[in-house]
Amino acid sequence: MAELEARKLKYPNTGTEALLMGILVEGTSLTAKFLRNNGITLFKVREETVNLLGKSDMYFFSPEHPPLTEQAQRALDWAVDEKLKSGKDGEITTTHLLLGIWSEKESAGLKILASLGFNDEKAKELAKSMDDDIVLSYK
């Protein structure tokens, strides 16, 4: 879903902002509901993304699978590491992913979240449900 969002904006890479949009597009997870309940919607994230990163060239065609930026890869790695550290069974949730985005201090995803009112308190509140969220699996 994040790749699709990057492609819609004609971006050459899948960044933390696209990961954030992917969580919101999925829509049914506790994380997506938490974000919406806090006023962070897909429309607002898209608008903030364009404000922060600009519009892509209208003649540019994004690759079918835009590669992850270094920050997006680190956010995913953070999510995996946190899941492994927990010692609990199950899969990585969208909460792990969002908190991974939040851990990338210079990322577009964090800047967008912060501009829409997300903060460390909300991150801590969300972290309490880290393993209760709907899991994302690739089947």
N, CA, C and O atoms as CSV, one atom per row, in Angstrom:
chain,resi,resn,atom,element,x,y,z
A,1,MET,N,N,0.822,-1.185,0.000
A,1,MET,CA,C,0.000,0.000,0.000
A,1,MET,C,C,0.875,1.262,0.000
A,1,MET,O,O,0.531,2.267,-0.622
A,2,ALA,N,N,1.998,1.194,0.700
A,2,ALA,CA,C,2.911,2.339,0.727
A,2,ALA,C,C,3.507,2.587,-0.655
A,2,ALA,O,O,3.624,3.734,-1.086
A,3,GLU,N,N,3.882,1.517,-1.347
A,3,GLU,CA,C,4.422,1.668,-2.702
A,3,GLU,C,C,3.395,2.328,-3.612
A,3,GLU,O,O,3.738,3.202,-4.409
A,4,LEU,N,N,2.149,1.916,-3.496
A,4,LEU,CA,C,1.086,2.483,-4.325
A,4,LEU,C,C,0.928,3.978,-4.043
A,4,LEU,O,O,0.749,4.772,-4.966
A,5,GLU,N,N,0.996,4.355,-2.767
A,5,GLU,CA,C,0.890,5.772,-2.419
A,5,GLU,C,C,2.064,6.563,-2.988
A,5,GLU,O,O,1.878,7.675,-3.481
A,6,ALA,N,N,3.264,6.005,-2.927
A,6,ALA,CA,C,4.433,6.669,-3.513
A,6,ALA,C,C,4.240,6.838,-5.019
A,6,ALA,O,O,4.565,7.883,-5.583
A,7,ARG,N,N,3.714,5.810,-5.655
A,7,ARG,CA,C,3.493,5.872,-7.104
A,7,ARG,C,C,2.428,6.896,-7.467
A,7,ARG,O,O,2.557,7.596,-8.471
A,8,LYS,N,N,1.368,6.990,-6.652
A,8,LYS,CA,C,0.313,7.974,-6.920
A,8,LYS,C,C,0.877,9.392,-6.916
A,8,LYS,O,O,0.451,10.241,-7.699
A,9,LEU,N,N,1.834,9.638,-6.031
A,9,LEU,CA,C,2.454,10.958,-5.950
A,9,LEU,C,C,3.643,11.099,-6.903
A,9,LEU,O,O,4.303,12.136,-6.946
A,10,LYS,N,N,3.900,10.030,-7.665
A,10,LYS,CA,C,4.984,9.980,-8.644
A,10,LYS,C,C,6.351,10.187,-8.007
A,10,LYS,O,O,7.230,10.824,-8.586
A,11,TYR,N,N,6.517,9.641,-6.812
A,11,TYR,CA,C,7.807,9.729,-6.131
A,11,TYR,C,C,8.673,8.542,-6.547
A,11,TYR,O,O,8.154,7.449,-6.771
A,12,PRO,N,N,9.981,8.742,-6.652
A,12,PRO,CA,C,10.870,7.669,-7.104
A,12,PRO,C,C,11.156,6.623,-6.023
A,12,PRO,O,O,11.652,5.537,-6.322
A,13,ASN,N,N,10.838,6.957,-4.756
A,13,ASN,CA,C,11.128,6.043,-3.644
A,13,ASN,C,C,9.922,5.933,-2.718
A,13,ASN,O,O,9.024,6.774,-2.732
A,14,THR,N,N,9.928,4.878,-1.918
A,14,THR,CA,C,8.918,4.693,-0.885
A,14,THR,C,C,9.541,5.144,0.430
A,14,THR,O,O,10.398,4.457,0.985
A,15,GLY,N,N,9.108,6.299,0.924
A,15,GLY,CA,C,9.659,6.856,2.152
A,15,GLY,C,C,8.759,6.616,3.344
A,15,GLY,O,O,7.733,5.943,3.247
A,16,THR,N,N,9.164,7.181,4.477
A,16,THR,CA,C,8.369,7.019,5.702
A,16,THR,C,C,6.995,7.650,5.556
A,16,THR,O,O,6.032,7.194,6.171
A,17,GLU,N,N,6.897,8.698,4.745
A,17,GLU,CA,C,5.590,9.316,4.510
A,17,GLU,C,C,4.664,8.348,3.784
A,17,GLU,O,O,3.467,8.305,4.069
A,18,ALA,N,N,5.203,7.576,2.853
A,18,ALA,CA,C,4.401,6.583,2.129
A,18,ALA,C,C,4.014,5.430,3.060
A,18,ALA,O,O,2.902,4.910,2.965
A,19,LEU,N,N,4.923,5.025,3.961
A,19,LEU,CA,C,4.575,3.996,4.946
A,19,LEU,C,C,3.405,4.474,5.806
A,19,LEU,O,O,2.482,3.711,6.091
A,20,LEU,N,N,3.453,5.735,6.212
A,20,LEU,CA,C,2.379,6.317,7.009
A,20,LEU,C,C,1.060,6.302,6.232
A,20,LEU,O,O,0.018,5.938,6.776
A,21,MET,N,N,1.113,6.692,4.982
A,21,MET,CA,C,-0.099,6.666,4.148
A,21,MET,C,C,-0.609,5.237,3.977
A,21,MET,O,O,-1.818,5.006,3.956
A,22,GLY,N,N,0.313,4.277,3.855
A,22,GLY,CA,C,-0.087,2.877,3.729
A,22,GLY,C,C,-0.866,2.396,4.943
A,22,GLY,O,O,-1.844,1.662,4.805
A,23,ILE,N,N,-0.435,2.807,6.135
A,23,ILE,CA,C,-1.164,2.446,7.364
A,23,ILE,C,C,-2.577,3.010,7.307
A,23,ILE,O,O,-3.537,2.321,7.653
A,24,LEU,N,N,-2.707,4.255,6.874
A,24,LEU,CA,C,-4.025,4.889,6.815
A,24,LEU,C,C,-4.903,4.311,5.702
A,24,LEU,O,O,-6.119,4.215,5.862
A,25,VAL,N,N,-4.298,3.930,4.585
A,25,VAL,CA,C,-5.065,3.313,3.500
A,25,VAL,C,C,-5.632,1.974,3.962
A,25,VAL,O,O,-6.782,1.647,3.669
A,26,GLU,N,N,-4.817,1.195,4.690
A,26,GLU,CA,C,-5.285,-0.100,5.208
A,26,GLU,C,C,-6.533,0.129,6.056
A,26,GLU,O,O,-7.526,-0.582,5.899
A,27,GLY,N,N,-6.492,1.088,6.929
A,27,GLY,CA,C,-7.674,1.606,7.590
A,27,GLY,C,C,-8.329,0.844,8.720
A,27,GLY,O,O,-9.031,1.460,9.522
A,28,THR,N,N,-8.142,-0.464,8.831
A,28,THR,CA,C,-8.869,-1.233,9.847
A,28,THR,C,C,-8.050,-1.514,11.099
A,28,THR,O,O,-8.601,-1.988,12.092
A,29,SER,N,N,-6.773,-1.240,11.082
A,29,SER,CA,C,-5.918,-1.552,12.224
A,29,SER,C,C,-6.179,-0.585,13.374
A,29,SER,O,O,-6.700,0.512,13.175
A,30,LEU,N,N,-5.809,-1.008,14.572
A,30,LEU,CA,C,-5.918,-0.132,15.735
A,30,LEU,C,C,-5.123,1.149,15.515
A,30,LEU,O,O,-5.537,2.226,15.946
A,31,THR,N,N,-3.986,1.031,14.848
A,31,THR,CA,C,-3.131,2.189,14.594
A,31,THR,C,C,-3.824,3.193,13.678
A,31,THR,O,O,-3.816,4.393,13.953
A,32,ALA,N,N,-4.418,2.712,12.597
A,32,ALA,CA,C,-5.127,3.603,11.674
A,32,ALA,C,C,-6.289,4.283,12.394
A,32,ALA,O,O,-6.519,5.479,12.214
A,33,LYS,N,N,-7.015,3.531,13.200
A,33,LYS,CA,C,-8.143,4.107,13.954
A,33,LYS,C,C,-7.638,5.123,14.972
A,33,LYS,O,O,-8.254,6.173,15.154
A,34,PHE,N,N,-6.519,4.821,15.639
A,34,PHE,CA,C,-5.925,5.735,16.610
A,34,PHE,C,C,-5.538,7.047,15.924
A,34,PHE,O,O,-5.813,8.130,16.441
A,35,LEU,N,N,-4.907,6.940,14.771
A,35,LEU,CA,C,-4.505,8.136,14.030
A,35,LEU,C,C,-5.725,8.964,13.639
A,35,LEU,O,O,-5.747,10.179,13.836
A,36,ARG,N,N,-6.737,8.303,13.086
A,36,ARG,CA,C,-7.948,9.029,12.680
A,36,ARG,C,C,-8.628,9.688,13.881
A,36,ARG,O,O,-9.095,10.823,13.788
A,37,ASN,N,N,-8.681,8.968,15.014
A,37,ASN,CA,C,-9.294,9.524,16.222
A,37,ASN,C,C,-8.534,10.742,16.732
A,37,ASN,O,O,-9.082,11.560,17.472
A,38,ASN,N,N,-7.280,10.857,16.335
A,38,ASN,CA,C,-6.455,12.006,16.721
A,38,ASN,C,C,-6.340,13.028,15.589
A,38,ASN,O,O,-5.454,13.883,15.602
A,39,GLY,N,N,-7.236,12.932,14.620
A,39,GLY,CA,C,-7.299,13.920,13.549
A,39,GLY,C,C,-6.288,13.755,12.434
A,39,GLY,O,O,-6.126,14.652,11.606
A,40,ILE,N,N,-5.601,12.614,12.399
A,40,ILE,CA,C,-4.599,12.378,11.360
A,40,ILE,C,C,-5.223,11.467,10.305
A,40,ILE,O,O,-5.360,10.260,10.505
A,41,THR,N,N,-5.596,12.068,9.185
A,41,THR,CA,C,-6.281,11.334,8.120
A,41,THR,C,C,-5.379,11.190,6.903
A,41,THR,O,O,-4.369,11.882,6.778
A,42,LEU,N,N,-5.752,10.290,6.016
A,42,LEU,CA,C,-5.002,10.082,4.781
A,42,LEU,C,C,-4.940,11.375,3.967
A,42,LEU,O,O,-3.886,11.726,3.435
A,43,PHE,N,N,-6.057,12.075,3.872
A,43,PHE,CA,C,-6.087,13.327,3.113
A,43,PHE,C,C,-5.093,14.334,3.688
A,43,PHE,O,O,-4.345,14.962,2.939
A,44,LYS,N,N,-5.080,14.490,5.005
A,44,LYS,CA,C,-4.169,15.444,5.643
A,44,LYS,C,C,-2.713,15.028,5.457
A,44,LYS,O,O,-1.849,15.874,5.223
A,45,VAL,N,N,-2.439,13.728,5.559
A,45,VAL,CA,C,-1.064,13.249,5.385
A,45,VAL,C,C,-0.606,13.475,3.951
A,45,VAL,O,O,0.527,13.901,3.729
A,46,ARG,N,N,-1.459,13.201,2.981
A,46,ARG,CA,C,-1.106,13.463,1.575
A,46,ARG,C,C,-0.810,14.942,1.361
A,46,ARG,O,O,0.177,15.300,0.718
A,47,GLU,N,N,-1.670,15.797,1.904
A,47,GLU,CA,C,-1.493,17.242,1.758
A,47,GLU,C,C,-0.176,17.697,2.398
A,47,GLU,O,O,0.564,18.482,1.806
A,48,GLU,N,N,0.114,17.204,3.601
A,48,GLU,CA,C,1.365,17.568,4.283
A,48,GLU,C,C,2.579,17.017,3.537
A,48,GLU,O,O,3.634,17.651,3.513
A,49,THR,N,N,2.434,15.847,2.933
A,49,THR,CA,C,3.525,15.256,2.161
A,49,THR,C,C,3.887,16.158,0.980
A,49,THR,O,O,5.062,16.442,0.746
A,50,VAL,N,N,2.884,16.600,0.250
A,50,VAL,CA,C,3.123,17.481,-0.894
A,50,VAL,C,C,3.695,18.818,-0.423
A,50,VAL,O,O,4.575,19.378,-1.076
A,51,ASN,N,N,3.199,19.336,0.711
A,51,ASN,CA,C,3.739,20.590,1.253
A,51,ASN,C,C,5.215,20.444,1.625
A,51,ASN,O,O,6.011,21.353,1.393
A,52,LEU,N,N,5.577,19.284,2.208
A,52,LEU,CA,C,6.941,19.062,2.680
A,52,LEU,C,C,7.900,18.669,1.556
A,52,LEU,O,O,9.003,19.205,1.454
A,53,LEU,N,N,7.471,17.740,0.723
A,53,LEU,CA,C,8.361,17.175,-0.299
A,53,LEU,C,C,8.131,17.732,-1.696
A,53,LEU,O,O,8.948,17.531,-2.595
A,54,GLY,N,N,7.031,18.423,-1.873
A,54,GLY,CA,C,6.720,18.988,-3.176
A,54,GLY,C,C,6.039,17.986,-4.091
A,54,GLY,O,O,5.920,16.800,-3.784
A,55,LYS,N,N,5.601,18.504,-5.216
A,55,LYS,CA,C,4.976,17.650,-6.225
A,55,LYS,C,C,6.053,17.124,-7.142
A,55,LYS,O,O,7.041,17.801,-7.427
A,56,SER,N,N,5.845,15.911,-7.598
A,56,SER,CA,C,6.796,15.328,-8.530
A,56,SER,C,C,6.505,15.836,-9.935
A,56,SER,O,O,5.414,16.334,-10.215
A,57,ASP,N,N,7.466,15.708,-10.791
A,57,ASP,CA,C,7.322,16.106,-12.183
A,57,ASP,C,C,6.172,15.325,-12.811
A,57,ASP,O,O,6.116,14.101,-12.697
A,58,MET,N,N,5.272,16.017,-13.464
A,58,MET,CA,C,4.095,15.340,-14.021
A,58,MET,C,C,4.460,14.339,-15.122
A,58,MET,O,O,3.650,13.476,-15.462
A,59,TYR,N,N,5.652,14.443,-15.673
A,59,TYR,CA,C,6.062,13.515,-16.721
A,59,TYR,C,C,6.889,12.351,-16.178
A,59,TYR,O,O,7.287,11.454,-16.920
A,60,PHE,N,N,7.136,12.383,-14.882
A,60,PHE,CA,C,7.923,11.306,-14.275
A,60,PHE,C,C,7.013,10.122,-13.995
A,60,PHE,O,O,5.912,10.286,-13.471
A,61,PHE,N,N,7.474,8.935,-14.342
A,61,PHE,CA,C,6.730,7.723,-14.033
A,61,PHE,C,C,7.462,6.981,-12.939
A,61,PHE,O,O,8.602,6.552,-13.116
A,62,SER,N,N,6.803,6.834,-11.816
A,62,SER,CA,C,7.387,6.134,-10.679
A,62,SER,C,C,7.578,4.667,-11.046
A,62,SER,O,O,6.765,4.103,-11.779
A,63,PRO,N,N,8.641,4.046,-10.547
A,63,PRO,CA,C,8.817,2.625,-10.827
A,63,PRO,C,C,7.668,1.801,-10.236
A,63,PRO,O,O,7.001,2.226,-9.292
A,64,GLU,N,N,7.456,0.627,-10.805
A,64,GLU,CA,C,6.372,-0.232,-10.306
A,64,GLU,C,C,6.542,-0.529,-8.823
A,64,GLU,O,O,5.561,-0.553,-8.079
A,65,HIS,N,N,7.761,-0.751,-8.393
A,65,HIS,CA,C,8.067,-0.982,-6.978
A,65,HIS,C,C,9.112,0.032,-6.534
A,65,HIS,O,O,10.306,-0.266,-6.512
A,66,PRO,N,N,8.653,1.252,-6.176
A,66,PRO,CA,C,9.628,2.259,-5.759
A,66,PRO,C,C,10.425,1.766,-4.551
A,66,PRO,O,O,9.828,1.379,-3.546
A,67,PRO,N,N,11.750,1.770,-4.624
A,67,PRO,CA,C,12.552,1.229,-3.529
A,67,PRO,C,C,12.404,2.073,-2.259
A,67,PRO,O,O,12.086,3.261,-2.311
A,68,LEU,N,N,12.644,1.428,-1.134
A,68,LEU,CA,C,12.570,2.114,0.150
A,68,LEU,C,C,13.709,3.116,0.289
A,68,LEU,O,O,14.825,2.869,-0.167
A,69,THR,N,N,13.420,4.237,0.917
A,69,THR,CA,C,14.485,5.162,1.270
A,69,THR,C,C,15.238,4.549,2.456
A,69,THR,O,O,14.753,3.609,3.087
A,70,GLU,N,N,16.415,5.083,2.752
A,70,GLU,CA,C,17.179,4.580,3.900
A,70,GLU,C,C,16.382,4.748,5.190
A,70,GLU,O,O,16.396,3.863,6.046
A,71,GLN,N,N,15.690,5.873,5.337
A,71,GLN,CA,C,14.909,6.106,6.551
A,71,GLN,C,C,13.744,5.134,6.666
A,71,GLN,O,O,13.444,4.658,7.760
A,72,ALA,N,N,13.086,4.834,5.555
A,72,ALA,CA,C,11.986,3.873,5.589
A,72,ALA,C,C,12.512,2.486,5.939
A,72,ALA,O,O,11.872,1.752,6.693
A,73,GLN,N,N,13.667,2.124,5.400
A,73,GLN,CA,C,14.263,0.821,5.728
A,73,GLN,C,C,14.614,0.757,7.212
A,73,GLN,O,O,14.382,-0.266,7.857
A,74,ARG,N,N,15.171,1.838,7.762
A,74,ARG,CA,C,15.492,1.861,9.191
A,74,ARG,C,C,14.232,1.785,10.042
A,74,ARG,O,O,14.241,1.151,11.097
A,75,ALA,N,N,13.153,2.418,9.605
A,75,ALA,CA,C,11.884,2.347,10.337
A,75,ALA,C,C,11.371,0.903,10.368
A,75,ALA,O,O,10.889,0.426,11.396
A,76,LEU,N,N,11.482,0.219,9.231
A,76,LEU,CA,C,11.069,-1.197,9.180
A,76,LEU,C,C,11.987,-2.051,10.049
A,76,LEU,O,O,11.519,-2.939,10.761
A,77,ASP,N,N,13.283,-1.788,9.994
A,77,ASP,CA,C,14.232,-2.529,10.830
A,77,ASP,C,C,13.930,-2.318,12.307
A,77,ASP,O,O,14.010,-3.261,13.095
A,78,TRP,N,N,13.582,-1.088,12.694
A,78,TRP,CA,C,13.232,-0.775,14.076
A,78,TRP,C,C,12.023,-1.607,14.491
A,78,TRP,O,O,12.003,-2.185,15.578
A,79,ALA,N,N,11.008,-1.666,13.616
A,79,ALA,CA,C,9.796,-2.434,13.909
A,79,ALA,C,C,10.122,-3.912,14.129
A,79,ALA,O,O,9.605,-4.535,15.057
A,80,VAL,N,N,10.974,-4.466,13.280
A,80,VAL,CA,C,11.380,-5.870,13.415
A,80,VAL,C,C,12.151,-6.078,14.719
A,80,VAL,O,O,11.882,-7.025,15.457
A,81,ASP,N,N,13.095,-5.205,14.995
A,81,ASP,CA,C,13.894,-5.325,16.224
A,81,ASP,C,C,13.021,-5.261,17.465
A,81,ASP,O,O,13.212,-6.041,18.397
A,82,GLU,N,N,12.062,-4.337,17.488
A,82,GLU,CA,C,11.171,-4.211,18.652
A,82,GLU,C,C,10.327,-5.463,18.834
A,82,GLU,O,O,10.101,-5.906,19.960
A,83,LYS,N,N,9.864,-6.032,17.734
A,83,LYS,CA,C,9.075,-7.262,17.825
A,83,LYS,C,C,9.943,-8.390,18.376
A,83,LYS,O,O,9.503,-9.144,19.244
A,84,LEU,N,N,11.158,-8.508,17.882
A,84,LEU,CA,C,12.058,-9.563,18.363
A,84,LEU,C,C,12.406,-9.366,19.835
A,84,LEU,O,O,12.459,-10.334,20.594
A,85,LYS,N,N,12.646,-8.112,20.246
A,85,LYS,CA,C,12.971,-7.822,21.646
A,85,LYS,C,C,11.831,-8.176,22.582
A,85,LYS,O,O,12.065,-8.545,23.733
A,86,SER,N,N,10.593,-8.068,22.101
A,86,SER,CA,C,9.440,-8.331,22.960
A,86,SER,C,C,9.368,-9.797,23.361
A,86,SER,O,O,8.804,-10.127,24.404
A,87,GLY,N,N,9.934,-10.679,22.541
A,87,GLY,CA,C,9.905,-12.103,22.834
A,87,GLY,C,C,8.533,-12.735,22.658
A,87,GLY,O,O,8.345,-13.908,22.978
A,88,LYS,N,N,7.582,-11.974,22.157
A,88,LYS,CA,C,6.212,-12.475,21.980
A,88,LYS,C,C,6.044,-13.068,20.597
A,88,LYS,O,O,6.694,-12.653,19.637
A,89,ASP,N,N,5.154,-14.051,20.515
A,89,ASP,CA,C,4.829,-14.641,19.222
A,89,ASP,C,C,3.994,-13.653,18.422
A,89,ASP,O,O,3.494,-12.663,18.955
A,90,GLY,N,N,3.856,-13.934,17.161
A,90,GLY,CA,C,3.022,-13.102,16.314
A,90,GLY,C,C,3.851,-12.335,15.308
A,90,GLY,O,O,5.059,-12.528,15.171
A,91,GLU,N,N,3.168,-11.478,14.626
A,91,GLU,CA,C,3.793,-10.745,13.536
A,91,GLU,C,C,3.963,-9.268,13.890
A,91,GLU,O,O,3.443,-8.783,14.895
A,92,ILE,N,N,4.678,-8.600,13.065
A,92,ILE,CA,C,4.864,-7.161,13.224
A,92,ILE,C,C,3.534,-6.483,12.885
A,92,ILE,O,O,2.904,-6.789,11.873
A,93,THR,N,N,3.128,-5.562,13.747
A,93,THR,CA,C,1.856,-4.879,13.551
A,93,THR,C,C,2.066,-3.491,12.964
A,93,THR,O,O,3.193,-3.011,12.849
A,94,THR,N,N,0.972,-2.866,12.598
A,94,THR,CA,C,1.054,-1.497,12.092
A,94,THR,C,C,1.523,-0.552,13.199
A,94,THR,O,O,2.093,0.501,12.912
A,95,THR,N,N,1.291,-0.915,14.447
A,95,THR,CA,C,1.795,-0.093,15.555
A,95,THR,C,C,3.313,-0.123,15.579
A,95,THR,O,O,3.955,0.913,15.752
A,96,HIS,N,N,3.896,-1.314,15.405
A,96,HIS,CA,C,5.358,-1.412,15.314
A,96,HIS,C,C,5.856,-0.496,14.188
A,96,HIS,O,O,6.831,0.238,14.347
A,97,LEU,N,N,5.167,-0.560,13.065
A,97,LEU,CA,C,5.576,0.213,11.900
A,97,LEU,C,C,5.480,1.720,12.165
A,97,LEU,O,O,6.406,2.464,11.841
A,98,LEU,N,N,4.374,2.169,12.748
A,98,LEU,CA,C,4.226,3.593,13.030
A,98,LEU,C,C,5.283,4.076,14.020
A,98,LEU,O,O,5.856,5.151,13.842
A,99,LEU,N,N,5.541,3.294,15.049
A,99,LEU,CA,C,6.553,3.687,16.029
A,99,LEU,C,C,7.953,3.646,15.410
A,99,LEU,O,O,8.835,4.400,15.824
A,100,GLY,N,N,8.159,2.778,14.432
A,100,GLY,CA,C,9.405,2.781,13.675
A,100,GLY,C,C,9.563,4.073,12.893
A,100,GLY,O,O,10.654,4.640,12.841
A,101,ILE,N,N,8.478,4.541,12.285
A,101,ILE,CA,C,8.495,5.825,11.580
A,101,ILE,C,C,8.813,6.944,12.573
A,101,ILE,O,O,9.612,7.835,12.285
A,102,TRP,N,N,8.175,6.884,13.749
A,102,TRP,CA,C,8.376,7.915,14.778
A,102,TRP,C,C,9.818,7.916,15.288
A,102,TRP,O,O,10.315,8.948,15.741
A,103,SER,N,N,10.482,6.776,15.217
A,103,SER,CA,C,11.866,6.682,15.706
A,103,SER,C,C,12.865,7.346,14.762
A,103,SER,O,O,13.994,7.635,15.158
A,104,GLU,N,N,12.460,7.586,13.528
A,104,GLU,CA,C,13.337,8.210,12.528
A,104,GLU,C,C,13.206,9.725,12.615
A,104,GLU,O,O,12.375,10.325,11.932
A,105,LYS,N,N,14.027,10.335,13.456
A,105,LYS,CA,C,13.875,11.732,13.847
A,105,LYS,C,C,13.943,12.752,12.712
A,105,LYS,O,O,13.356,13.828,12.830
A,106,GLU,N,N,14.624,12.456,11.643
A,106,GLU,CA,C,14.720,13.418,10.543
A,106,GLU,C,C,13.833,13.044,9.357
A,106,GLU,O,O,13.947,13.638,8.285
A,107,SER,N,N,12.962,12.076,9.542
A,107,SER,CA,C,12.180,11.572,8.413
A,107,SER,C,C,10.965,12.440,8.104
A,107,SER,O,O,10.444,13.147,8.967
A,108,ALA,N,N,10.536,12.365,6.866
A,108,ALA,CA,C,9.328,13.082,6.438
A,108,ALA,C,C,8.120,12.562,7.210
A,108,ALA,O,O,7.248,13.342,7.593
A,109,GLY,N,N,8.062,11.261,7.439
A,109,GLY,CA,C,6.932,10.679,8.177
A,109,GLY,C,C,6.798,11.274,9.563
A,109,GLY,O,O,5.695,11.617,9.986
A,110,LEU,N,N,7.915,11.402,10.280
A,110,LEU,CA,C,7.881,11.999,11.617
A,110,LEU,C,C,7.476,13.468,11.538
A,110,LEU,O,O,6.657,13.928,12.335
A,111,LYS,N,N,8.035,14.197,10.597
A,111,LYS,CA,C,7.707,15.619,10.469
A,111,LYS,C,C,6.217,15.812,10.171
A,111,LYS,O,O,5.589,16.735,10.689
A,112,ILE,N,N,5.669,14.948,9.346
A,112,ILE,CA,C,4.241,15.030,9.009
A,112,ILE,C,C,3.398,14.683,10.236
A,112,ILE,O,O,2.440,15.388,10.554
A,113,LEU,N,N,3.753,13.606,10.916
A,113,LEU,CA,C,3.018,13.237,12.139
A,113,LEU,C,C,3.044,14.382,13.147
A,113,LEU,O,O,2.008,14.746,13.703
A,114,ALA,N,N,4.231,14.952,13.381
A,114,ALA,CA,C,4.375,16.031,14.359
A,114,ALA,C,C,3.550,17.256,13.954
A,114,ALA,O,O,2.931,17.901,14.801
A,115,SER,N,N,3.546,17.572,12.660
A,115,SER,CA,C,2.792,18.744,12.198
A,115,SER,C,C,1.291,18.548,12.368
A,115,SER,O,O,0.535,19.519,12.417
A,116,LEU,N,N,0.860,17.292,12.458
A,116,LEU,CA,C,-0.569,16.986,12.623
A,116,LEU,C,C,-0.926,16.678,14.080
A,116,LEU,O,O,-2.031,16.217,14.369
A,117,GLY,N,N,0.014,16.935,14.994
A,117,GLY,CA,C,-0.300,16.824,16.412
A,117,GLY,C,C,0.140,15.559,17.111
A,117,GLY,O,O,-0.106,15.403,18.307
A,118,PHE,N,N,0.788,14.645,16.396
A,118,PHE,CA,C,1.298,13.430,17.036
A,118,PHE,C,C,2.528,13.813,17.846
A,118,PHE,O,O,3.331,14.630,17.395
A,119,ASN,N,N,2.687,13.237,19.035
A,119,ASN,CA,C,3.816,13.577,19.890
A,119,ASN,C,C,4.259,12.348,20.687
A,119,ASN,O,O,3.696,11.264,20.526
A,120,ASP,N,N,5.256,12.517,21.537
A,120,ASP,CA,C,5.785,11.389,22.312
A,120,ASP,C,C,4.734,10.776,23.230
A,120,ASP,O,O,4.734,9.562,23.435
A,121,GLU,N,N,3.837,11.590,23.788
A,121,GLU,CA,C,2.776,11.052,24.660
A,121,GLU,C,C,1.848,10.130,23.879
A,121,GLU,O,O,1.471,9.058,24.355
A,122,LYS,N,N,1.487,10.559,22.678
A,122,LYS,CA,C,0.617,9.725,21.843
A,122,LYS,C,C,1.355,8.447,21.423
A,122,LYS,O,O,0.748,7.380,21.331
A,123,ALA,N,N,2.644,8.556,21.173
A,123,ALA,CA,C,3.449,7.380,20.815
A,123,ALA,C,C,3.456,6.389,21.978
A,123,ALA,O,O,3.316,5.184,21.771
A,124,LYS,N,N,3.621,6.904,23.212
A,124,LYS,CA,C,3.616,6.022,24.392
A,124,LYS,C,C,2.259,5.365,24.573
A,124,LYS,O,O,2.173,4.181,24.899
A,125,GLU,N,N,1.198,6.138,24.360
A,125,GLU,CA,C,-0.159,5.590,24.472
A,125,GLU,C,C,-0.366,4.471,23.446
A,125,GLU,O,O,-0.917,3.418,23.768
A,126,LEU,N,N,0.067,4.703,22.246
A,126,LEU,CA,C,-0.072,3.709,21.180
A,126,LEU,C,C,0.809,2.486,21.456
A,126,LEU,O,O,0.415,1.358,21.160
A,127,ALA,N,N,1.990,2.707,22.017
A,127,ALA,CA,C,2.922,1.599,22.280
A,127,ALA,C,C,2.330,0.565,23.243
A,127,ALA,O,O,2.727,-0.600,23.214
A,128,LYS,N,N,1.396,0.974,24.084
A,128,LYS,CA,C,0.769,0.037,25.027
A,128,LYS,C,C,0.016,-1.078,24.305
A,128,LYS,O,O,-0.157,-2.169,24.848
A,129,SER,N,N,-0.425,-0.805,23.092
A,129,SER,CA,C,-1.182,-1.801,22.325
A,129,SER,C,C,-0.362,-2.406,21.193
A,129,SER,O,O,-0.916,-2.919,20.221
A,130,MET,N,N,0.969,-2.342,21.325
A,130,MET,CA,C,1.844,-2.732,20.215
A,130,MET,C,C,1.573,-4.139,19.682
A,130,MET,O,O,1.606,-4.347,18.469
A,131,ASP,N,N,1.313,-5.090,20.544
A,131,ASP,CA,C,1.120,-6.466,20.071
A,131,ASP,C,C,-0.345,-6.852,19.912
A,131,ASP,O,O,-0.654,-8.003,19.605
A,132,ASP,N,N,-1.254,-5.893,20.120
A,132,ASP,CA,C,-2.683,-6.198,20.017
A,132,ASP,C,C,-3.263,-5.842,18.663
A,132,ASP,O,O,-4.408,-6.184,18.368
A,133,ASP,N,N,-2.496,-5.169,17.851
A,133,ASP,CA,C,-2.982,-4.642,16.581
A,133,ASP,C,C,-3.209,-5.769,15.575
A,133,ASP,O,O,-2.763,-6.901,15.763
A,134,ILE,N,N,-3.910,-5.422,14.516
A,134,ILE,CA,C,-4.088,-6.358,13.403
A,134,ILE,C,C,-2.758,-6.534,12.713
A,134,ILE,O,O,-2.047,-5.558,12.472
A,135,VAL,N,N,-2.417,-7.755,12.394
A,135,VAL,CA,C,-1.114,-8.023,11.799
A,135,VAL,C,C,-1.173,-7.858,10.294
A,135,VAL,O,O,-2.204,-8.094,9.663
A,136,LEU,N,N,-0.066,-7.454,9.740
A,136,LEU,CA,C,0.081,-7.382,8.289
A,136,LEU,C,C,0.861,-8.619,7.850
A,136,LEU,O,O,1.956,-8.883,8.346
A,137,SER,N,N,0.296,-9.357,6.934
A,137,SER,CA,C,1.033,-10.520,6.452
A,137,SER,C,C,1.041,-10.485,4.933
A,137,SER,O,O,0.144,-9.931,4.298
A,138,TYR,N,N,2.056,-11.079,4.380
A,138,TYR,CA,C,2.208,-11.106,2.932
A,138,TYR,C,C,1.949,-12.530,2.468
A,138,TYR,O,O,2.805,-13.406,2.590
A,139,LYS,N,N,0.774,-12.739,1.944
A,139,LYS,CA,C,0.395,-14.090,1.502
A,139,LYS,C,C,0.206,-14.125,0.012
A,139,LYS,O,O,-0.114,-15.174,-0.545
